[in-house]
């Protein structure tokens, strides 16, 4: 594979290399990252916001230990679904992992599809760090459950239009956090950037849209065969509610209407496929912001 040579040359010519493997959901990031990790003695840090939480291994497509092929993976299944890890907390933990990997004289690799998490590391966001206002947070989540996510999103638009532009209305956890920061600090949420600490080499996978959509459909069908519905049922039985990140994420929220008897399984499956396709579009919109990505076509993955 030609990309392996480019990555090795980059590492040899830079003091603080950080390799980033990105692409939309179902694009093949896992297989590519393993090939590169074996070639460069790499360790993988997940940049998938859903994979932080235990209990949604199928829904968030967490790699099994067997499929890791001996490559160390970090930031996967590190907390219970009842918890919420903020972007600032993720940034701190991932940064510490990078330091540990470098100390071992291995190469750190960011792998995943959550653009905000990638940017927080590669662009050095200076993020607000503060204790949560749990009462305000609970009240906003209840309002979202009663009136819908858009009701809360409109609140953010009035308070902080700039933050609202960066956050999708259905990402209720980030919407609530932005409102919370505004209420506590009496100012708008600002993700300031500082000079990056690393030498960045980004590799992206770019599929033709129709082919990617086919892959997404196959992945959803495979998730169902592996037990996605039962996985979500188990989370609900444990008392986890919908505003939590693990429950409001792709793969879980679409199955809940079926589990509660409000929709047929076919309707929920089609909704999951549709929402996943829309998520892939938003991912690519975010990734197009980055400069100097080495984009690979599907045929490049087998060379």
Phi and psi restraints in degrees (value plus and minus 20) as a CYANA .aco file:
   2 UNK   PHI     -80.3   -40.3
   2 UNK   PSI     -52.5   -12.5
   3 UNK   PHI     -84.2   -44.2
   3 UNK   PSI     -49.1    -9.1
   4 UNK   PHI     -80.8   -40.8
   4 UNK   PSI     -61.7   -21.7
   5 UNK   PHI     -84.3   -44.3
   5 UNK   PSI     -61.4   -21.4
   6 UNK   PHI     -84.7   -44.7
   6 UNK   PSI     -62.5   -22.5
   7 UNK   PHI     -83.6   -43.6
   7 UNK   PSI     -64.5   -24.5
   8 UNK   PHI     -82.3   -42.3
   8 UNK   PSI     -61.7   -21.7
   9 UNK   PHI     -83.5   -43.5
   9 UNK   PSI     -59.3   -19.3
  10 UNK   PHI     -83.1   -43.1
  10 UNK   PSI     -65.9   -25.9
  11 UNK   PHI     -81.6   -41.6
  11 UNK   PSI     -60.6   -20.6
  12 UNK   PHI     -86.9   -46.9
  12 UNK   PSI     -45.2    -5.2
  13 UNK   PHI    -126.2   -86.2
  13 UNK   PSI     -13.1    26.9
  14 UNK   PHI    -152.3  -112.3
  14 UNK   PSI     124.8   164.8
  15 UNK   PHI     -98.9   -58.9
  15 UNK   PSI     -56.5   -16.5
  16 UNK   PHI    -145.9  -105.9
  16 UNK   PSI      44.3    84.3
  17 UNK   PHI     -90.0   -50.0
  17 UNK   PSI     117.8   157.8
  18 UNK   PHI    -153.6  -113.6
  18 UNK   PSI      97.0   137.0
  19 UNK   PHI    -114.2   -74.2
  19 UNK   PSI     112.2   152.2
  20 UNK   PHI    -139.2   -99.2
  20 UNK   PSI     104.3   144.3
  21 UNK   PHI    -130.6   -90.6
  21 UNK   PSI      96.5   136.5
  22 UNK   PHI    -153.3  -113.3
  22 UNK   PSI     149.3   189.3
  23 UNK   PHI     138.8   178.8
  23 UNK   PSI     147.3   187.3
  24 UNK   PHI     -89.6   -49.6
  24 UNK   PSI     146.3   186.3
  25 UNK   PHI     -77.0   -37.0
  25 UNK   PSI     122.1   162.1
  26 UNK   PHI      49.2    89.2
  26 UNK   PSI       0.3    40.3
  27 UNK   PHI    -110.2   -70.2
  27 UNK   PSI     -32.6     7.4
  28 UNK   PHI      83.4   123.4
  28 UNK   PSI       4.3    44.3
  29 UNK   PHI     -82.1   -42.1
  29 UNK   PSI     -58.0   -18.0
  30 UNK   PHI     -82.4   -42.4
  30 UNK   PSI     -71.1   -31.1
  31 UNK   PHI     -80.9   -40.9
  31 UNK   PSI     -63.7   -23.7
  32 UNK   PHI     -83.6   -43.6
  32 UNK   PSI     -63.2   -23.2
  33 UNK   PHI     -84.2   -44.2
  33 UNK   PSI     -55.8   -15.8
  34 UNK   PHI     -87.8   -47.8
  34 UNK   PSI     -61.2   -21.2
  35 UNK   PHI     -80.8   -40.8
  35 UNK   PSI     -65.0   -25.0
  36 UNK   PHI     -88.9   -48.9
  36 UNK   PSI     -61.8   -21.8
  37 UNK   PHI     -80.2   -40.2
  37 UNK   PSI     -62.0   -22.0
  38 UNK   PHI     -83.4   -43.4
  38 UNK   PSI     -54.7   -14.7
  39 UNK   PHI     -97.6   -57.6
  39 UNK   PSI     -44.4    -4.4
  40 UNK   PHI    -140.7  -100.7
  40 UNK   PSI     -12.3    27.7
  41 UNK   PHI      41.3    81.3
  41 UNK   PSI      30.4    70.4
  42 UNK   PHI    -114.6   -74.6
  42 UNK   PSI     137.2   177.2
  43 UNK   PHI    -143.7  -103.7
  43 UNK   PSI     119.0   159.0
  44 UNK   PHI    -122.0   -82.0
  44 UNK   PSI     110.8   150.8
  45 UNK   PHI    -131.4   -91.4
  45 UNK   PSI     100.3   140.3
  46 UNK   PHI     -89.5   -49.5
  46 UNK   PSI     115.2   155.2
  47 UNK   PHI    -136.2   -96.2
  47 UNK   PSI      21.8    61.8
  48 UNK   PHI    -130.5   -90.5
  48 UNK   PSI      94.9   134.9
  49 UNK   PHI     -82.5   -42.5
  49 UNK   PSI     -49.3    -9.3
  50 UNK   PHI     -98.7   -58.7
  50 UNK   PSI     -46.8    -6.8
  51 UNK   PHI     -95.9   -55.9
  51 UNK   PSI     -23.7    16.3
  52 UNK   PHI     -88.5   -48.5
  52 UNK   PSI     -44.5    -4.5
  53 UNK   PHI    -123.1   -83.1
  53 UNK   PSI     117.6   157.6
  54 UNK   PHI     -94.3   -54.3
  54 UNK   PSI     135.7   175.7
  55 UNK   PHI      74.5   114.5
  55 UNK   PSI     -29.8    10.2
  56 UNK   PHI    -144.4  -104.4
  56 UNK   PSI      25.5    65.5
  57 UNK   PHI     -82.5   -42.5
  57 UNK   PSI     -57.6   -17.6
  58 UNK   PHI     -96.0   -56.0
  58 UNK   PSI     -67.5   -27.5
  59 UNK   PHI     -82.2   -42.2
  59 UNK   PSI     -55.4   -15.4
  60 UNK   PHI    -119.3   -79.3
  60 UNK   PSI     -15.3    24.7
  61 UNK   PHI      36.9    76.9
  61 UNK   PSI      26.3    66.3
  62 UNK   PHI     -88.6   -48.6
  62 UNK   PSI     114.4   154.4
  63 UNK   PHI     -87.5   -47.5
  63 UNK   PSI     118.3   158.3
  64 UNK   PHI     -99.5   -59.5
  64 UNK   PSI     139.8   179.8
  65 UNK   PHI     -81.1   -41.1
  65 UNK   PSI     -56.7   -16.7
  66 UNK   PHI     -81.7   -41.7
  66 UNK   PSI     -61.6   -21.6
  67 UNK   PHI     -98.6   -58.6
  67 UNK   PSI     -29.7    10.3
  68 UNK   PHI     -88.7   -48.7
  68 UNK   PSI     -37.7     2.3
  69 UNK   PHI      36.4    76.4
  69 UNK   PSI      13.8    53.8
  70 UNK   PHI      61.7   101.7
  70 UNK   PSI     -22.5    17.5
  71 UNK   PHI    -100.6   -60.6
  71 UNK   PSI     104.6   144.6
  72 UNK   PHI     -82.8   -42.8
  72 UNK   PSI     114.3   154.3
  73 UNK   PHI    -140.8  -100.8
  73 UNK   PSI     122.1   162.1
  74 UNK   PHI    -149.7  -109.7
  74 UNK   PSI     140.9   180.9
  75 UNK   PHI      43.4    83.4
  75 UNK   PSI      18.4    58.4
  76 UNK   PHI    -144.8  -104.8
  76 UNK   PSI     105.4   145.4
  77 UNK   PHI      36.6    76.6
  77 UNK   PSI      27.9    67.9
  78 UNK   PHI    -116.7   -76.7
  78 UNK   PSI     -26.9    13.1
  79 UNK   PHI    -170.7  -130.7
  79 UNK   PSI     143.0   183.0
  80 UNK   PHI     -98.1   -58.1
  80 UNK   PSI     135.3   175.3
  81 UNK   PHI     -80.9   -40.9
  81 UNK   PSI     -41.5    -1.5
  82 UNK   PHI     -91.0   -51.0
  82 UNK   PSI     -35.7     4.3
  83 UNK   PHI    -114.0   -74.0
  83 UNK   PSI     140.2   180.2
  84 UNK   PHI    -146.4  -106.4
  84 UNK   PSI     100.2   140.2
  85 UNK   PHI    -114.2   -74.2
  85 UNK   PSI     100.6   140.6
  86 UNK   PHI     -97.1   -57.1
  86 UNK   PSI     145.6   185.6
  87 UNK   PHI     -81.0   -41.0
  87 UNK   PSI     -59.7   -19.7
  88 UNK   PHI     -83.2   -43.2
  88 UNK   PSI     -61.6   -21.6
  89 UNK   PHI     -85.6   -45.6
  89 UNK   PSI     -61.4   -21.4
  90 UNK   PHI     -80.6   -40.6
  90 UNK   PSI     -65.9   -25.9
  91 UNK   PHI     -78.0   -38.0
  91 UNK   PSI     -64.3   -24.3
  92 UNK   PHI     -83.0   -43.0
  92 UNK   PSI     -65.9   -25.9
  93 UNK   PHI     -88.2   -48.2
  93 UNK   PSI     -62.6   -22.6
  94 UNK   PHI     -86.2   -46.2
  94 UNK   PSI     -59.1   -19.1
  95 UNK   PHI     -82.1   -42.1
  95 UNK   PSI     -60.4   -20.4
  96 UNK   PHI     -85.6   -45.6
  96 UNK   PSI     -58.5   -18.5
  97 UNK   PHI     -83.5   -43.5
  97 UNK   PSI     -60.6   -20.6
  98 UNK   PHI     -79.8   -39.8
  98 UNK   PSI     -64.3   -24.3
  99 UNK   PHI     -80.0   -40.0
  99 UNK   PSI     -63.1   -23.1
 100 UNK   PHI     -84.5   -44.5
 100 UNK   PSI     -61.0   -21.0
 101 UNK   PHI     -84.6   -44.6
 101 UNK   PSI     -63.6   -23.6
 102 UNK   PHI     -83.3   -43.3
 102 UNK   PSI     -58.7   -18.7
 103 UNK   PHI     -81.2   -41.2
 103 UNK   PSI     -52.2   -12.2
 104 UNK   PHI    -100.4   -60.4
 104 UNK   PSI     -17.9    22.1
 105 UNK   PHI      42.7    82.7
 105 UNK   PSI      12.1    52.1
 106 UNK   PHI    -125.5   -85.5
 106 UNK   PSI     152.9   192.9
 107 UNK   PHI    -124.5   -84.5
 107 UNK   PSI     101.7   141.7
 108 UNK   PHI     -94.6   -54.6
 108 UNK   PSI     120.0   160.0
 109 UNK   PHI    -151.8  -111.8
 109 UNK   PSI     108.6   148.6
 110 UNK   PHI    -114.2   -74.2
 110 UNK   PSI     107.2   147.2
 111 UNK   PHI    -155.6  -115.6
 111 UNK   PSI     101.9   141.9
 112 UNK   PHI     139.5   179.5
 112 UNK   PSI    -196.5  -156.5
 113 UNK   PHI    -140.1  -100.1
 113 UNK   PSI     -13.0    27.0
 114 UNK   PHI    -109.2   -69.2
 114 UNK   PSI      80.9   120.9
 115 UNK   PHI     -78.1   -38.1
 115 UNK   PSI     -57.1   -17.1
 116 UNK   PHI     -83.3   -43.3
 116 UNK   PSI     -57.4   -17.4
 117 UNK   PHI     -90.1   -50.1
 117 UNK   PSI     -60.3   -20.3
 118 UNK   PHI     -81.9   -41.9
 118 UNK   PSI     -66.2   -26.2
 119 UNK   PHI     -84.4   -44.4
 119 UNK   PSI     -57.3   -17.3
 120 UNK   PHI     -79.0   -39.0
 120 UNK   PSI     -54.7   -14.7
 121 UNK   PHI    -106.4   -66.4
 121 UNK   PSI     -72.2   -32.2
 122 UNK   PHI     -93.3   -53.3
 122 UNK   PSI     -47.1    -7.1
 123 UNK   PHI    -126.1   -86.1
 123 UNK   PSI     -17.3    22.7
 124 UNK   PHI      40.9    80.9
 124 UNK   PSI      28.2    68.2
 125 UNK   PHI     -76.4   -36.4
 125 UNK   PSI     115.9   155.9
 126 UNK   PHI    -114.6   -74.6
 126 UNK   PSI      84.1   124.1
 127 UNK   PHI    -121.8   -81.8
 127 UNK   PSI     126.8   166.8
 128 UNK   PHI     -87.6   -47.6
 128 UNK   PSI     115.0   155.0
 129 UNK   PHI    -141.5  -101.5
 129 UNK   PSI      98.3   138.3
 130 UNK   PHI    -178.2  -138.2
 130 UNK   PSI     139.6   179.6
 131 UNK   PHI     -89.5   -49.5
 131 UNK   PSI     120.2   160.2
 132 UNK   PHI     -90.9   -50.9
 132 UNK   PSI     130.4   170.4
 133 UNK   PHI    -113.7   -73.7
 133 UNK   PSI      71.1   111.1
 134 UNK   PHI     -85.2   -45.2
 134 UNK   PSI     -53.5   -13.5
 135 UNK   PHI     -87.3   -47.3
 135 UNK   PSI     -65.9   -25.9
 136 UNK   PHI     -83.3   -43.3
 136 UNK   PSI     -62.8   -22.8
 137 UNK   PHI     -80.7   -40.7
 137 UNK   PSI     -65.9   -25.9
 138 UNK   PHI     -83.4   -43.4
 138 UNK   PSI     -60.2   -20.2
 139 UNK   PHI     -84.3   -44.3
 139 UNK   PSI     -61.9   -21.9
 140 UNK   PHI     -87.0   -47.0
 140 UNK   PSI     -59.9   -19.9
 141 UNK   PHI     -84.3   -44.3
 141 UNK   PSI     -59.4   -19.4
 142 UNK   PHI     -84.2   -44.2
 142 UNK   PSI     -60.7   -20.7
 143 UNK   PHI     -84.6   -44.6
 143 UNK   PSI     -58.9   -18.9
 144 UNK   PHI     -83.7   -43.7
 144 UNK   PSI     -59.8   -19.8
 145 UNK   PHI     -86.7   -46.7
 145 UNK   PSI     -56.8   -16.8
 146 UNK   PHI    -101.0   -61.0
 146 UNK   PSI     -64.4   -24.4
 147 UNK   PHI    -128.2   -88.2
 147 UNK   PSI     -30.3     9.7
 148 UNK   PHI      82.7   122.7
 148 UNK   PSI     137.7   177.7
 149 UNK   PHI     -82.2   -42.2
 149 UNK   PSI     -54.4   -14.4
 150 UNK   PHI     -85.4   -45.4
 150 UNK   PSI     -49.2    -9.2
 151 UNK   PHI     -81.1   -41.1
 151 UNK   PSI     -63.4   -23.4
 152 UNK   PHI     -93.3   -53.3
 152 UNK   PSI     -57.7   -17.7
 153 UNK   PHI     -80.4   -40.4
 153 UNK   PSI     -58.2   -18.2
 154 UNK   PHI     -84.4   -44.4
 154 UNK   PSI     -52.9   -12.9
 155 UNK   PHI     -81.1   -41.1
 155 UNK   PSI     -64.1   -24.1
 156 UNK   PHI     -85.7   -45.7
 156 UNK   PSI     -60.0   -20.0
 157 UNK   PHI     -77.8   -37.8
 157 UNK   PSI     -57.9   -17.9
 158 UNK   PHI     -92.8   -52.8
 158 UNK   PSI     -60.0   -20.0
 159 UNK   PHI     -96.2   -56.2
 159 UNK   PSI     -63.8   -23.8
 160 UNK   PHI    -167.6  -127.6
 160 UNK   PSI      60.4   100.4
 161 UNK   PHI     -77.2   -37.2
 161 UNK   PSI     -55.4   -15.4
 162 UNK   PHI     -84.1   -44.1
 162 UNK   PSI     -65.8   -25.8
 163 UNK   PHI     -85.3   -45.3
 163 UNK   PSI     -57.8   -17.8
 164 UNK   PHI     -80.6   -40.6
 164 UNK   PSI     -54.2   -14.2
 165 UNK   PHI     -87.7   -47.7
 165 UNK   PSI     -48.4    -8.4
 166 UNK   PHI    -108.7   -68.7
 166 UNK   PSI     -33.1     6.9
 167 UNK   PHI    -137.5   -97.5
 167 UNK   PSI     112.5   152.5
 168 UNK   PHI     -92.5   -52.5
 168 UNK   PSI     120.7   160.7
 169 UNK   PHI     -75.4   -35.4
 169 UNK   PSI     -51.7   -11.7
 170 UNK   PHI    -102.3   -62.3
 170 UNK   PSI     -28.6    11.4
 171 UNK   PHI    -104.5   -64.5
 171 UNK   PSI      52.2    92.2
 172 UNK   PHI     -82.9   -42.9
 172 UNK   PSI     -50.6   -10.6
 173 UNK   PHI     -83.6   -43.6
 173 UNK   PSI     -65.3   -25.3
 174 UNK   PHI     -91.2   -51.2
 174 UNK   PSI     -54.6   -14.6
 175 UNK   PHI     -81.8   -41.8
 175 UNK   PSI     -67.5   -27.5
 176 UNK   PHI     -83.7   -43.7
 176 UNK   PSI     -61.6   -21.6
 177 UNK   PHI     -82.6   -42.6
 177 UNK   PSI     -59.9   -19.9
 178 UNK   PHI     -84.5   -44.5
 178 UNK   PSI     -60.8   -20.8
 179 UNK   PHI     -84.9   -44.9
 179 UNK   PSI     -60.7   -20.7
 180 UNK   PHI     -80.9   -40.9
 180 UNK   PSI     -66.2   -26.2
 181 UNK   PHI     -81.9   -41.9
 181 UNK   PSI     -61.7   -21.7
 182 UNK   PHI     -81.1   -41.1
 182 UNK   PSI     -61.6   -21.6
 183 UNK   PHI     -90.2   -50.2
 183 UNK   PSI     -57.8   -17.8
 184 UNK   PHI     -97.1   -57.1
 184 UNK   PSI     -66.6   -26.6
 185 UNK   PHI    -110.7   -70.7
 185 UNK   PSI     -29.0    11.0
 186 UNK   PHI      38.1    78.1
 186 UNK   PSI      12.2    52.2
 187 UNK   PHI    -172.7  -132.7
 187 UNK   PSI     143.3   183.3
 188 UNK   PHI     -91.2   -51.2
 188 UNK   PSI     133.6   173.6
 189 UNK   PHI     -89.7   -49.7
 189 UNK   PSI     104.5   144.5
 190 UNK   PHI    -146.4  -106.4
 190 UNK   PSI      99.1   139.1
 191 UNK   PHI    -117.1   -77.1
 191 UNK   PSI      65.3   105.3
 192 UNK   PHI     -92.9   -52.9
 192 UNK   PSI     130.3   170.3
 193 UNK   PHI    -130.3   -90.3
 193 UNK   PSI     124.1   164.1
 194 UNK   PHI    -142.0  -102.0
 194 UNK   PSI     155.3   195.3
 195 UNK   PHI     -84.2   -44.2
 195 UNK   PSI     109.9   149.9
 196 UNK   PHI     -78.1   -38.1
 196 UNK   PSI     127.6   167.6
 197 UNK   PHI    -108.2   -68.2
 197 UNK   PSI     -28.5    11.5
 198 UNK   PHI    -145.9  -105.9
 198 UNK   PSI     141.9   181.9
 199 UNK   PHI    -112.4   -72.4
 199 UNK   PSI      96.6   136.6
 200 UNK   PHI    -121.0   -81.0
 200 UNK   PSI     111.6   151.6
 201 UNK   PHI    -143.4  -103.4
 201 UNK   PSI      94.7   134.7
 202 UNK   PHI    -124.9   -84.9
 202 UNK   PSI     112.5   152.5
 203 UNK   PHI    -140.9  -100.9
 203 UNK   PSI     106.7   146.7
 204 UNK   PHI    -140.5  -100.5
 204 UNK   PSI     132.6   172.6
 205 UNK   PHI    -131.7   -91.7
 205 UNK   PSI     103.2   143.2
 206 UNK   PHI    -141.8  -101.8
 206 UNK   PSI      83.0   123.0
 207 UNK   PHI    -112.6   -72.6
 207 UNK   PSI     128.9   168.9
 208 UNK   PHI     -77.2   -37.2
 208 UNK   PSI     121.2   161.2
 209 UNK   PHI     -73.6   -33.6
 209 UNK   PSI     -68.0   -28.0
 210 UNK   PHI     -84.0   -44.0
 210 UNK   PSI     -58.2   -18.2
 211 UNK   PHI     -86.0   -46.0
 211 UNK   PSI     -60.4   -20.4
 212 UNK   PHI     -83.1   -43.1
 212 UNK   PSI     -62.3   -22.3
 213 UNK   PHI     -82.9   -42.9
 213 UNK   PSI     -55.8   -15.8
 214 UNK   PHI     -82.5   -42.5
 214 UNK   PSI     -64.0   -24.0
 215 UNK   PHI     -83.5   -43.5
 215 UNK   PSI     -60.2   -20.2
 216 UNK   PHI     -82.0   -42.0
 216 UNK   PSI     -64.3   -24.3
 217 UNK   PHI     -80.7   -40.7
 217 UNK   PSI     -62.7   -22.7
 218 UNK   PHI     -86.0   -46.0
 218 UNK   PSI     -57.6   -17.6
 219 UNK   PHI     -85.9   -45.9
 219 UNK   PSI     -62.3   -22.3
 220 UNK   PHI     -81.6   -41.6
 220 UNK   PSI     -64.2   -24.2
 221 UNK   PHI     -81.3   -41.3
 221 UNK   PSI     -59.1   -19.1
 222 UNK   PHI     -87.3   -47.3
 222 UNK   PSI     -57.4   -17.4
 223 UNK   PHI     -81.9   -41.9
 223 UNK   PSI     -59.7   -19.7
 224 UNK   PHI     -84.6   -44.6
 224 UNK   PSI     -62.8   -22.8
 225 UNK   PHI     -83.1   -43.1
 225 UNK   PSI     -54.0   -14.0
 226 UNK   PHI     -98.7   -58.7
 226 UNK   PSI     -30.0    10.0
 227 UNK   PHI      90.0   130.0
 227 UNK   PSI      12.8    52.8
 228 UNK   PHI     -78.1   -38.1
 228 UNK   PSI     -63.3   -23.3
 229 UNK   PHI     -81.3   -41.3
 229 UNK   PSI     -66.9   -26.9
 230 UNK   PHI     -84.3   -44.3
 230 UNK   PSI     -53.8   -13.8
 231 UNK   PHI     -82.0   -42.0
 231 UNK   PSI     -65.1   -25.1
 232 UNK   PHI     -88.8   -48.8
 232 UNK   PSI     -58.8   -18.8
 233 UNK   PHI     -77.1   -37.1
 233 UNK   PSI     -63.2   -23.2
 234 UNK   PHI     -83.1   -43.1
 234 UNK   PSI     -57.9   -17.9
 235 UNK   PHI     -86.2   -46.2
 235 UNK   PSI     -62.1   -22.1
 236 UNK   PHI     -87.0   -47.0
 236 UNK   PSI     -57.4   -17.4
 237 UNK   PHI     -82.0   -42.0
 237 UNK   PSI     -50.4   -10.4
 238 UNK   PHI     -99.4   -59.4
 238 UNK   PSI     -21.3    18.7
 239 UNK   PHI      71.0   111.0
 239 UNK   PSI     -12.1    27.9
 240 UNK   PHI     -93.7   -53.7
 240 UNK   PSI     115.3   155.3
 241 UNK   PHI    -124.6   -84.6
 241 UNK   PSI     150.5   190.5
 242 UNK   PHI     -86.4   -46.4
 242 UNK   PSI     -52.2   -12.2
 243 UNK   PHI     -86.2   -46.2
 243 UNK   PSI     -38.7     1.3
 244 UNK   PHI     -83.9   -43.9
 244 UNK   PSI     125.1   165.1
 245 UNK   PHI     -73.4   -33.4
 245 UNK   PSI     -63.6   -23.6
 246 UNK   PHI     -84.7   -44.7
 246 UNK   PSI     -54.4   -14.4
 247 UNK   PHI    -106.0   -66.0
 247 UNK   PSI     -49.1    -9.1
 248 UNK   PHI    -109.9   -69.9
 248 UNK   PSI     -15.7    24.3
 249 UNK   PHI    -106.2   -66.2
 249 UNK   PSI     144.4   184.4
 250 UNK   PHI     -74.5   -34.5
 250 UNK   PSI     116.4   156.4
 251 UNK   PHI      79.7   119.7
 251 UNK   PSI     -49.8    -9.8
 252 UNK   PHI    -120.5   -80.5
 252 UNK   PSI     -73.1   -33.1
 253 UNK   PHI     -81.8   -41.8
 253 UNK   PSI     -51.2   -11.2
 254 UNK   PHI     -94.2   -54.2
 254 UNK   PSI     -44.0    -4.0
 255 UNK   PHI    -105.7   -65.7
 255 UNK   PSI     -39.1     0.9
 256 UNK   PHI     -81.1   -41.1
 256 UNK   PSI     -63.9   -23.9
 257 UNK   PHI     -78.7   -38.7
 257 UNK   PSI     -55.2   -15.2
 258 UNK   PHI     -88.2   -48.2
 258 UNK   PSI     -65.2   -25.2
 259 UNK   PHI     -82.1   -42.1
 259 UNK   PSI     -55.4   -15.4
 260 UNK   PHI    -107.2   -67.2
 260 UNK   PSI     -16.7    23.3
 261 UNK   PHI      56.1    96.1
 261 UNK   PSI      -0.1    39.9
 262 UNK   PHI    -115.6   -75.6
 262 UNK   PSI     -39.4     0.6
 263 UNK   PHI    -164.5  -124.5
 263 UNK   PSI     140.2   180.2
 264 UNK   PHI     -98.5   -58.5
 264 UNK   PSI     140.5   180.5
 265 UNK   PHI     -82.4   -42.4
 265 UNK   PSI     -59.9   -19.9
 266 UNK   PHI     -79.9   -39.9
 266 UNK   PSI     -62.5   -22.5
 267 UNK   PHI     -83.1   -43.1
 267 UNK   PSI     -61.5   -21.5
 268 UNK   PHI     -89.7   -49.7
 268 UNK   PSI     -57.4   -17.4
 269 UNK   PHI     -85.5   -45.5
 269 UNK   PSI     -64.2   -24.2
 270 UNK   PHI     -83.7   -43.7
 270 UNK   PSI     -57.4   -17.4
 271 UNK   PHI     -85.4   -45.4
 271 UNK   PSI     -60.1   -20.1
 272 UNK   PHI     -83.5   -43.5
 272 UNK   PSI     -62.5   -22.5
 273 UNK   PHI     -82.9   -42.9
 273 UNK   PSI     -63.9   -23.9
 274 UNK   PHI     -83.1   -43.1
 274 UNK   PSI     -67.9   -27.9
 275 UNK   PHI     -83.8   -43.8
 275 UNK   PSI     -55.1   -15.1
 276 UNK   PHI     -88.9   -48.9
 276 UNK   PSI     -59.3   -19.3
 277 UNK   PHI     -82.1   -42.1
 277 UNK   PSI     -62.5   -22.5
 278 UNK   PHI     -85.8   -45.8
 278 UNK   PSI     -57.5   -17.5
 279 UNK   PHI     -84.2   -44.2
 279 UNK   PSI     -61.0   -21.0
 280 UNK   PHI     -81.2   -41.2
 280 UNK   PSI     -58.5   -18.5
 281 UNK   PHI     -81.6   -41.6
 281 UNK   PSI     -65.3   -25.3
 282 UNK   PHI     -85.7   -45.7
 282 UNK   PSI     -56.5   -16.5
 283 UNK   PHI     -79.8   -39.8
 283 UNK   PSI     -68.2   -28.2
 284 UNK   PHI     -85.7   -45.7
 284 UNK   PSI     -54.8   -14.8
 285 UNK   PHI     -80.4   -40.4
 285 UNK   PSI     -62.2   -22.2
 286 UNK   PHI     -86.9   -46.9
 286 UNK   PSI     -66.2   -26.2
 287 UNK   PHI     -84.6   -44.6
 287 UNK   PSI     -48.8    -8.8
 288 UNK   PHI     -85.6   -45.6
 288 UNK   PSI     -35.2     4.8
 289 UNK   PHI     -90.7   -50.7
 289 UNK   PSI     -49.1    -9.1
 290 UNK   PHI     -93.6   -53.6
 290 UNK   PSI     123.3   163.3
 291 UNK   PHI    -117.2   -77.2
 291 UNK   PSI     135.6   175.6
 292 UNK   PHI      43.9    83.9
 292 UNK   PSI      13.5    53.5
 293 UNK   PHI    -101.6   -61.6
 293 UNK   PSI     115.1   155.1
 294 UNK   PHI    -106.9   -66.9
 294 UNK   PSI      77.1   117.1
 295 UNK   PHI    -101.4   -61.4
 295 UNK   PSI     111.0   151.0
 296 UNK   PHI    -128.5   -88.5
 296 UNK   PSI     117.9   157.9
 297 UNK   PHI    -106.6   -66.6
 297 UNK   PSI     140.6   180.6
 298 UNK   PHI     -72.4   -32.4
 298 UNK   PSI     -59.4   -19.4
 299 UNK   PHI     -87.3   -47.3
 299 UNK   PSI     -42.7    -2.7
 300 UNK   PHI     -90.9   -50.9
 300 UNK   PSI     -42.5    -2.5
 301 UNK   PHI     -91.7   -51.7
 301 UNK   PSI     -38.3     1.7
 302 UNK   PHI    -126.7   -86.7
 302 UNK   PSI     -14.7    25.3
